[in-house]
């Protein structure tokens, strides 16, 4: 009499653990997908910002901005080169 009861309980527990595992697996897969989407979006935004930085640091643009603000090129004695 006890053997079928314990067999039934162990079967129910096994099914419960399996379903819980499947549920957690689906939740984690959804979370990974969501994080991957966020990562791709941030990576794309980062690329755009890098392009903006590079365009702002272009020598021609810096020269134009310097001329607009009446800035002069420093004398050679004021330039310090760092290795």
Secondary structure as GFF3:
##gff-version 3
##sequence-region A 1 83
A	DSSP	alpha_helix	2	56	.	.	.	ID=ss1
A	DSSP	alpha_helix	59	68	.	.	.	ID=ss2
A	DSSP	three_ten_helix	76	78	.	.	.	ID=ss3
###
